[in-house]
Amino acid sequence: MSGTVETLAQKLAIDTLKVQDASGEERLYVEVGQVLGAASQSLEEAFLTEMRVRLAERKARDFLNNKVAALQAQAEEKGEI
């Protein structure tokens, strides 16, 4: 059963992020989690974990991309590139 819950949570997280990105509603996943919680606490917890992990990964990736861009700009200023 846990495999089913995890699979459903992953798919729902992916779909929620797509709608969230398209709509600009940054906290849409919280509303989806509330709907899930009314029906299945297990699925709600798995979904919220998926969302937190995916959102954290996005933040970390943005941080790294900004760091690389800053380093490249710095190198260009020094004429190293």
C-alpha positions as CSV (number, residue, x, y, z in Angstrom):
1,M,0.0,0.0,0.0
2,S,2.8,2.4,0.8
3,G,4.1,2.1,-2.8
4,T,0.7,3.2,-4.1
5,V,0.6,6.1,-1.7
6,E,4.1,7.3,-2.7
7,T,3.3,6.9,-6.4
8,L,0.1,8.8,-6.1
9,A,1.8,11.5,-4.0
10,Q,4.6,11.9,-6.6
11,K,2.2,12.3,-9.5
12,L,-0.1,14.7,-7.6
13,A,2.9,16.8,-6.6
14,I,4.1,17.0,-10.2
15,D,0.7,18.1,-11.4
16,T,0.2,20.5,-8.5
17,L,3.5,22.2,-9.3
18,K,2.5,22.6,-12.9
19,V,-0.8,24.3,-12.0
20,Q,0.9,26.3,-9.3
21,D,3.5,27.6,-11.7
22,A,0.9,28.4,-14.4
23,S,-1.5,30.1,-12.0
24,G,1.1,31.9,-9.8
25,E,-0.6,30.5,-6.6
26,E,2.5,29.7,-4.5
27,R,0.5,28.0,-1.7
28,L,-1.9,26.0,-3.9
29,Y,-0.3,22.8,-2.6
30,V,-1.5,23.7,0.9
31,E,-5.1,23.7,-0.3
32,V,-4.6,20.4,-2.1
33,G,-3.1,19.0,1.1
34,Q,-6.2,20.1,3.0
35,V,-8.5,18.4,0.5
36,L,-6.3,15.2,0.8
37,G,-6.3,15.4,4.6
38,A,-10.1,15.1,4.7
39,A,-9.9,11.9,2.7
40,S,-6.6,10.3,3.5
41,Q,-4.1,11.4,6.1
42,S,-1.5,9.0,4.7
43,L,-1.7,10.5,1.2
44,E,-1.8,14.0,2.6
45,E,1.5,13.4,4.5
46,A,3.2,11.8,1.5
47,F,2.0,14.6,-0.8
48,L,3.2,17.3,1.5
49,T,6.6,15.6,1.9
50,E,6.9,15.4,-1.9
51,M,6.0,19.1,-2.2
52,R,8.5,20.2,0.4
53,V,11.3,18.2,-1.1
54,R,10.5,19.5,-4.6
55,L,10.2,23.1,-3.5
56,A,13.4,22.8,-1.5
57,E,15.2,21.4,-4.5
58,R,14.1,24.3,-6.6
59,K,15.4,26.8,-4.1
60,A,18.7,25.0,-3.9
61,R,19.0,24.9,-7.7
62,D,18.2,28.6,-8.0
63,F,20.8,29.4,-5.4
64,L,23.4,27.3,-7.3
65,N,22.5,28.8,-10.7
66,N,22.8,32.4,-9.2
67,K,26.2,31.4,-7.7
68,V,27.5,30.2,-11.0
69,A,26.2,33.3,-12.8
70,A,27.9,35.5,-10.3
71,L,31.2,33.6,-10.6
72,Q,31.0,33.8,-14.4
73,A,30.3,37.5,-14.3
74,Q,33.2,38.0,-11.9
75,A,35.5,36.0,-14.2
76,E,34.4,38.1,-17.2
77,E,35.2,41.3,-15.4
78,K,38.7,40.1,-14.7
79,G,39.0,39.0,-18.4
80,E,39.4,35.3,-17.4
81,I,36.7,34.2,-19.9
